[in-house]
Amino acid sequence: MDVTGVAALATYLSRAQTYNDVGYAVLDMSMDAMKMEGAGVAQMISSAPGMELSVNPSVGGNFDMSI
């Protein structure tokens, strides 16, 4: 392999490594965003009973039983 071939190969490998690094960085940012959204959904689900009572305060507050 001549000098220009080695230089071209080095350039190609460097560029491929840069593309991989950028891809991993974007994936990492996407995963962080999904974790934050998941935490928000979990928080919203945990606060759902209080939200239901604020909409319908008389529903589910009493239990009537007769035999």
N, C-alpha and C positions, 0 to 999 in steps of 0.2 A: 504494500500500500504506500503510495507516495505521500508527500507532506500535505498536499491539498486535501487528500482523502482523509487523513488523520484530523486535520483542522475541521473539515466538514462534519466528521463523525462526532468530534468533541462539541461542536456547536449544536448539533442535533440532540445529543444527550443532555446538554445543559438546558436546552429549550424544553425538552420532554420533562426534565426534573422540575423546571419552573411551572409547567402546566399542571403537573401532579401536585405540587405544593399549593397552587391556587385552588385546585379542585378540593383538596383536603380542607383548606381554610373555609371555603364556601360551605362544605358539608358540615364543618364544625359550627359555623354560625347558624346554619339551618337547624341543627340538633339543639343548640341553645335556645333558639326561638320556639321550637316544639316543646322543650321542657318548660319554658315559661308559660306557654299556652295551656299545657297540661296542668300545671299548678293552678292556673286561673280557673280552669274547668272544675278541678277538684274542690277549690274554695267555693265556687258557685253552687256545686252540688251539696256541699256540707251546710250551706246557708239556706237551702231550699225550704226546709220546714218553717223557718221563721218567715220566709217570703210568702208562703202559702197562707199563714195565719194573718199576715198583713193585708192580704187580698180578701180573704173570707174569715174574719175573726170568730164567727159563731160556729164554724164547721170544725168538727173534730175535737172540740174542747171538753165535751161532756159525753159520758157513756151511760145510756139508759138501758136498764136490764129489767125484764119482768119474767116471772115464772108462772 
